[in-house]
Amino acid sequence: MEQKKLSTFIFILFFGWLLSFPFEGRVLSELAVEAKLTGNLHVFFSILAHGLGLATSGLFVKEKGPTKRSLKIILVLCILGSLVFYLPFSGLWYLSLGLISLLAGFFVGWLGFYFKKFSSPQERLQLAADVLIYSNILMLLNNVLTEYTSPLLGLSMAIGFLVVAFLLLPRLESCKWEQGSLHQERGNIASPLFFLCLFILIITINSGFMYQVVTPSFAHLRFLTSFYWALPYIGAILIMRYLPIKTNRAYLFYVALIMNGVSFLLFMFFDRSASSYLLIDTLMLGAFGICDLFWWSILGSFLDYTTNPAQVLGMGLSMNVLGVLVGAVAGDWAILAGGRAMVPLISLVVIFGTIIIVPLLNSKLAAYLKEHVFLVKFGEHPSCSLEQALQDFKSQKQLTTKEAEVIRWLLAGYTYKAIAEALLISENTLRYHIKNIYQKLNINSKMELIKMFASDI
């Protein structure tokens, strides 16, 4: 538990620095203004370097995971690279920005090993929510400091996040261990992972569109845009994080898509007043929060199907970065081609593409992530009936809560080793529970267990 909290906190601190500074952060934008940089070349350069780092992070670390030494080196280099921006503008800025963005991609991808090691599949939605919530809170605090003091103080605060992460890193256990997939083999995951990455790419295009078109249109509202713009995003994720497990989050995902489309339509027809900003930003960022948690949590669940989580996490997040970049390019084109009239058109095309791919994505993922809270209502598998059947058997056959949990994992296709790891018990203890289950249900094998619940549901 301590290691899980520690790794999550380091993740949050690193993301706080990343969102505040190199990845389209307020610190970088204000430093660019002071340096009288024109255009967005520095932003595109940073995004490309970060996406490349994420996509290739799995190539530089194998199944045993990253060493703490390599993580320390990256943190030190990111700190030193950030210090360069205290100097007057020169070509060294671009060199440093590219390097720290690339290394940040490696670091985030490598944290996938810790994400997998210290959390069970059922916990990853909450962990993903915690990372998104608290890293964005750190970013907002940094935005306010940058806006009302100076970008150099904001830069100092962002570097402080890295320093704290560096000081905490020695307490983190090494990831040098041999760990295979927790699940039994269910075939090659390349196809479902491809569709998941395609989904992430499409759904995040509107995020880049927002950065490039919507946010600059309200730049004159400096007070509101310095702190409010991410509050609906944080609030939406916070609500999703604490919803009861049986809540149908699938409906909320479709609600988010509607909110997204409506927000871009309002952007076209409304003025640029504070009230318009509050309404548009609330709808838009609230929708982004729900959608981001949707694909983040699915991506986290997929870590169990690989011996190199950096490949899965890095590739998925690189598609997010690419989506933001595509959205930014589309935003520039929309402004040149048709102005405000093109904005809702492009955003609605993205939403329509998302709606088309969701059923296909679900059909690819349902066999792997049967118990995922977002997918449970999309698929045709009888998850709700299974829960009801388990409750009936608990009362009729006097099953304990632990035994019901073991049955749920067995029916999901997990191996004994995987179940024991997830439930934090030994395999001998697990076999004892299974023996009791078979006796109470008057069966002799896992196949009989599957047939029993298949007939019941």
C-alpha positions in Angstrom: 0.0 0.0 0.0 2.8 2.4 0.9 4.6 1.6 -2.4 1.4 2.2 -4.3 0.8 5.6 -2.8 4.5 6.5 -3.2 4.6 5.6 -6.9 1.3 7.4 -7.5 2.6 10.6 -5.8 5.8 10.5 -7.8 3.6 10.1 -11.0 1.5 13.1 -9.9 4.5 15.3 -9.2 6.1 14.5 -12.6 2.8 15.1 -14.4 2.5 18.4 -12.5 5.8 19.6 -13.9 5.0 18.2 -17.4 1.6 20.0 -17.6 2.9 23.2 -16.1 5.9 23.6 -18.3 7.0 21.6 -21.4 3.6 20.1 -22.5 1.8 23.3 -23.6 2.1 24.7 -20.0 1.4 28.2 -18.9 5.1 28.6 -17.8 6.3 27.8 -21.3 3.8 30.1 -23.0 4.6 33.1 -20.8 8.3 32.6 -21.2 7.8 32.5 -25.0 5.9 35.8 -24.7 8.6 37.4 -22.7 11.2 36.2 -25.2 9.0 37.6 -28.1 8.7 34.2 -29.8 6.2 34.2 -32.6 4.1 31.2 -33.7 3.9 27.8 -32.1 7.0 26.1 -33.3 8.3 25.6 -29.7 5.0 24.0 -28.7 4.9 21.6 -31.7 8.6 20.8 -31.1 7.9 19.9 -27.5 4.8 17.8 -28.3 6.6 15.9 -31.0 9.6 15.1 -28.8 7.3 14.0 -25.9 5.3 11.8 -28.2 8.4 10.2 -29.6 9.7 9.5 -26.1 6.4 7.8 -25.1 6.2 5.7 -28.2 9.7 4.4 -27.9 9.9 4.1 -24.1 9.3 0.4 -24.2 12.4 -0.1 -26.4 14.8 1.1 -23.8 13.6 -1.1 -20.9 12.8 -4.8 -20.8 10.6 -7.1 -18.8 12.6 -6.5 -15.6 11.6 -2.9 -15.6 13.6 0.3 -15.2 16.3 0.7 -12.6 16.0 3.5 -10.0 19.3 4.8 -11.3 17.8 5.4 -14.8 14.8 7.2 -13.3 17.1 9.4 -11.1 19.2 10.3 -14.2 16.1 11.4 -16.1 14.8 13.5 -13.2 18.2 15.2 -12.8 18.4 15.9 -16.6 14.8 17.3 -16.6 15.8 19.6 -13.7 19.0 20.7 -15.4 17.1 21.2 -18.7 14.5 23.3 -17.0 17.1 25.5 -15.4 18.2 26.5 -19.0 15.1 28.6 -19.2 16.4 31.0 -16.6 18.9 32.1 -19.3 18.0 34.6 -22.0 16.5 33.1 -25.1 18.8 31.2 -27.5 18.9 28.1 -29.5 19.7 26.3 -26.3 16.1 26.7 -25.3 15.0 24.5 -28.2 17.7 21.9 -27.6 16.8 21.7 -23.9 13.0 21.6 -24.6 13.4 18.8 -27.0 15.6 16.8 -24.6 13.4 17.1 -21.5 10.3 16.4 -23.5 11.8 13.3 -24.9 13.1 12.1 -21.5 9.7 12.9 -20.0 8.1 10.4 -22.5 10.6 7.7 -21.3 9.9 8.5 -17.6 6.1 8.3 -18.0 6.2 5.1 -20.0 8.5 3.5 -17.5 6.1 4.3 -14.7 3.8 1.8 -16.3 5.8 -0.9 -14.5 5.0 0.6 -11.2 1.4 1.2 -12.2 1.1 -2.5 -12.9 3.1 -3.8 -10.0 1.5 -1.9 -7.1 -2.2 -2.0 -8.2 -4.8 -4.6 -9.1 -6.9 -4.2 -12.3 -9.9 -3.2 -10.2 -7.9 -0.3 -8.7 -6.6 1.3 -11.8 -9.6 3.5 -12.6 -9.2 5.1 -9.2 -5.4 5.4 -9.5 -5.7 7.0 -13.0 -8.3 9.4 -11.6 -6.0 10.4 -8.8 -3.1 11.1 -11.1 -5.3 13.2 -13.4 -7.0 15.1 -10.6 -4.0 16.0 -8.5 -1.5 16.7 -11.3 -4.0 19.1 -12.7 -4.5 20.8 -9.3 -0.7 21.3 -9.2 -0.8 22.7 -12.7 -3.6 25.2 -11.7 -1.7 26.3 -8.7 1.3 26.9 -10.9 -0.8 28.7 -13.5 -2.0 31.2 -10.9 1.5 31.8 -9.6 2.8 32.3 -13.1 0.0 34.6 -14.0 0.1 36.9 -11.0 3.9 36.9 -10.3 6.3 35.9 -13.0 6.9 32.9 -15.3 10.3 32.4 -13.6 8.6 31.8 -10.3 6.2 29.4 -12.0 9.2 27.7 -13.5 10.8 27.4 -10.0 7.6 25.8 -8.7 7.5 23.3 -11.5 11.2 22.4 -10.9 10.3 22.0 -7.3 7.9 19.2 -8.2 10.8 17.4 -9.8 13.0 17.9 -6.8 10.4 16.4 -4.5 10.0 13.5 -6.8 13.8 13.0 -6.9 13.9 13.0 -3.1 11.1 10.4 -2.8 12.5 8.1 -5.5 15.0 6.3 -3.2 12.1 5.0 -1.1 10.5 3.4 -4.1 11.2 -0.3 -4.6 13.2 -1.3 -7.6 11.3 -2.7 -10.5 14.0 -5.2 -11.3 11.8 -8.3 -11.2 10.6 -10.9 -13.7 6.9 -10.6 -14.1 4.8 -12.2 -16.8 1.2 -11.4 -17.8 -1.3 -11.8 -14.9 -3.9 -13.2 -17.2 -4.0 -16.6 -19.0 -3.1 -16.4 -22.6 -6.1 -15.2 -24.7 -4.3 -14.7 -28.0 -2.4 -11.8 -29.4 -3.4 -8.4 -28.0 -2.1 -6.5 -31.0 -5.5 -6.1 -32.7 -7.4 -4.8 -29.6 -4.5 -2.6 -28.6 -4.4 -1.1 -32.1 -8.1 -0.2 -31.9 -7.6 1.3 -28.5 -4.8 3.5 -29.7 -6.9 4.5 -32.7 -9.7 5.4 -30.4 -7.4 7.5 -28.1 -6.0 9.3 -31.2 -9.4 10.3 -32.5 -11.0 11.2 -29.2 -8.2 13.5 -28.2 -8.1 15.6 -31.4 -10.7 17.9 -29.9 -8.4 18.5 -27.0 -5.7 19.9 -29.3 -8.5 21.8 -31.1 -9.4 23.4 -27.8 -5.8 24.5 -27.1 -5.3 26.0 -30.5 -8.7 27.7 -31.1 -11.0 27.9 -28.1 -8.6 28.9 -25.3 -6.8 31.7 -27.2 -10.3 33.2 -28.0 -10.8 33.9 -24.3 -7.2 35.0 -23.6 -8.5 38.5 -22.6 -10.2 36.9 -19.5 -6.9 36.4 -17.8 -8.3 36.0 -14.3 -10.8 33.2 -15.3 -8.5 31.4 -17.7 -5.7 31.3 -15.1 -7.6 29.0 -12.7 -11.0 28.1 -13.9 -10.4 26.3 -17.2 -9.3 23.0 -15.7 -11.7 23.0 -12.7 -14.6 21.3 -14.7 -12.1 18.7 -15.9 -11.0 17.9 -12.3 -14.6 18.0 -11.1 -15.8 15.5 -13.7 -13.0 13.0 -12.9 -13.7 13.5 -9.2 -17.3 12.6 -9.7 -16.5 9.6 -11.9 -13.9 8.4 -9.4 -16.3 8.2 -6.5 -19.4 6.9 -8.3 -20.7 3.5 -7.0 -19.1 0.6 -8.8 -22.4 -0.5 -10.3 -23.2 2.9 -11.8 -23.5 2.7 -15.6 -20.6 4.8 -16.7 -21.1 3.9 -20.3 -24.1 6.3 -20.4 -22.0 9.0 -18.9 -19.4 8.5 -21.7 -22.1 9.2 -24.4 -23.3 12.2 -22.3 -19.7 13.5 -22.5 -19.7 13.2 -26.2 -22.9 15.2 -26.4 -21.5 17.8 -24.0 -18.4 18.1 -26.2 -20.4 18.7 -29.4 -22.7 21.2 -27.7 -19.7 23.2 -26.3 -18.2 23.7 -29.8 -21.6 24.7 -31.2 -21.9 27.3 -28.4 -18.4 28.5 -29.2 -19.5 29.3 -32.7 -22.6 31.2 -31.8 -21.8 32.8 -28.4 -19.8 35.9 -27.8 -16.5 36.1 -25.9 -17.8 37.2 -22.5 -17.1 35.7 -19.2 -20.5 34.1 -18.9 -20.0 32.4 -22.4 -16.6 31.2 -21.3 -17.9 29.7 -18.1 -20.6 27.8 -19.9 -18.5 26.6 -22.8 -15.5 25.7 -20.7 -17.6 23.8 -18.2 -19.2 21.6 -20.9 -16.0 21.1 -22.9 -13.6 20.4 -20.0 -16.1 18.3 -18.1 -16.5 16.2 -21.3 -12.8 15.9 -21.7 -12.4 14.7 -18.1 -14.9 11.9 -18.6 -13.4 10.8 -21.9 -9.8 10.9 -20.6 -10.7 8.8 -17.6 -12.4 6.4 -20.0 -9.4 5.6 -22.1 -6.8 6.0 -19.2 -8.6 3.4 -17.2 -8.9 1.0 -20.1 -5.2 1.5 -20.9 -4.3 0.7 -17.3 -6.3 -2.5 -17.4 -4.4 -3.6 -20.5 -1.1 -3.6 -18.6 -1.8 -7.1 -17.4 -1.5 -8.5 -20.9 2.2 -7.6 -21.4 5.5 -8.3 -19.8 6.6 -4.8 -20.8 4.0 -2.2 -19.5 6.1 0.6 -20.9 5.2 -0.5 -24.4 1.4 -0.4 -23.7 1.3 2.7 -21.6 3.8 4.6 -23.8 2.1 3.7 -27.0 -1.4 4.6 -25.7 -0.2 8.0 -24.3 1.7 8.7 -27.4 -1.6 8.5 -29.3 -3.0 11.0 -26.9 -0.1 13.4 -27.7 -0.5 12.8 -31.4 -4.2 13.5 -31.1 -3.5 16.8 -29.4 -1.0 17.7 -32.2 -3.4 16.8 -34.9 -6.1 18.9 -33.2 -3.7 21.8 -33.0 -2.8 21.6 -36.7 -6.5 21.3 -37.5 -7.2 24.4 -35.5 -4.6 26.4 -37.4 -6.1 25.1 -40.7 -9.7 26.0 -39.5 -8.7 29.5 -38.7 -7.1 30.0 -42.1 -9.8 28.2 -44.1 -13.1 29.2 -42.7 -12.8 30.9 -39.3 -15.3 30.2 -36.6 -17.7 28.3 -39.0 -15.1 25.5 -39.3 -14.7 24.9 -35.6 -17.9 23.0 -34.8 -17.8 21.2 -38.1 -14.4 19.6 -37.4 -15.3 18.9 -33.8 -18.5 17.1 -34.8 -16.6 15.0 -37.3 -14.3 13.9 -34.5 -17.3 13.1 -32.3 -19.0 11.2 -35.1 -15.8 9.2 -35.7 -15.6 8.4 -32.0 -19.2 7.1 -31.9 -18.5 4.9 -34.9 -15.4 3.3 -33.4 -16.8 2.7 -29.9 -18.8 -0.4 -30.7 -15.9 -1.9 -32.6 -13.5 -1.0 -29.8 -15.8 -2.7 -27.3 -16.1 -5.9 -29.4 -12.3 -6.1 -29.4 -11.8 -5.4 -25.7 -14.8 -7.3 -24.2 -13.0 -10.6 -24.2 -10.1 -9.1 -22.3 -11.7 -6.6 -19.9 -15.0 -8.3 -19.0 -15.1 -6.6 -15.6 -14.1 -3.1 -16.6 -16.6 -0.6 -15.3 -16.8 1.4 -18.5 -17.1 -1.6 -20.8 -19.4 -3.7 -18.7 -22.5 -2.1 -20.2 -21.2 -2.0 -23.7 -20.6 -5.7 -24.2 -23.0 -8.5 -24.5 -21.5 -10.6 -21.7 -23.9 -11.0 -18.7 -21.9 -9.1 -16.0 -25.0 -7.8 -14.2 -26.5 -11.3 -14.3 -23.3 -12.7 -13.0 -23.3 -10.3 -10.0 -26.9 -11.3 -9.2 -26.0 -15.0 -9.5 -23.1 -14.5 -7.2 -25.3 -12.8 -4.6 -27.9 -15.7 -4.9 -25.2 -18.3 -4.4 -23.7 -16.4 -1.5 -27.0 -16.7 0.4 -28.1 -20.1 -0.8 -24.7 -21.9 -0.5 -23.3 -19.8 2.3 -20.4 -18.5 0.3 -18.1 -16.0 2.0 -17.3 -12.7 0.4 -13.7 -13.9 -0.3 -15.1 -17.0 -2.0 -17.4 -15.0 -4.1 -14.5 -12.8 -5.2 -12.4 -15.9 -6.1 -15.3 -17.2 -8.2 -15.5 -13.9 -10.0 -11.8 -14.0 -10.9 -12.0 -17.7 -11.9 -14.9 -17.0 -14.3 -12.9 -14.0 -15.8 -10.2 -16.4 -16.9 -7.4 -15.6 -14.4 -4.8 -18.1 -13.5 -4.3 -19.2 -9.8 -1.1 -17.3 -9.7 -2.8 -14.1 -11.0 -5.7 -14.4 -8.5 -3.3 -15.0 -5.6 -1.3 -11.9 -6.5 -4.4 -9.7 -7.0 -6.0 -10.8 -3.7 -2.6 -10.7 -1.8 -2.8 -14.3 -0.6 -0.6 -17.3 -1.2 -1.5 -19.9 -3.8 -2.0 -22.5 -1.1 -4.6 -20.2 0.6 -6.3 -19.7 -2.8 -6.5 -23.5 -3.3 -8.0 -23.8 0.1 -10.7 -21.3 -0.8 -11.3 -23.1 -4.1 -11.7 -26.4 -2.3 -14.3 -24.9 0.0 -16.1 -23.4 -3.0 -16.3 -26.8 -4.8 -17.5 -28.5 -1.7 -20.3 -25.9 -1.1 -21.4 -26.0 -4.7 -21.0 -29.8 -5.0 -18.7 -29.7 -8.0 -15.3 -31.0 -8.8 -13.7 -28.8 -11.4 -13.5 -25.3 -12.8 -15.3 -26.5 -15.9 -18.3 -27.5 -13.8 -18.1 -24.1 -12.1 -18.3 -22.3 -15.5 -21.2 -24.5 -16.6 -23.0 -23.9 -13.4 -22.9 -20.1 -13.7 -23.4 -20.2 -17.5 -26.7 -22.0 -16.9 -27.7 -19.8 -14.1 -27.1 -16.5 -16.0 
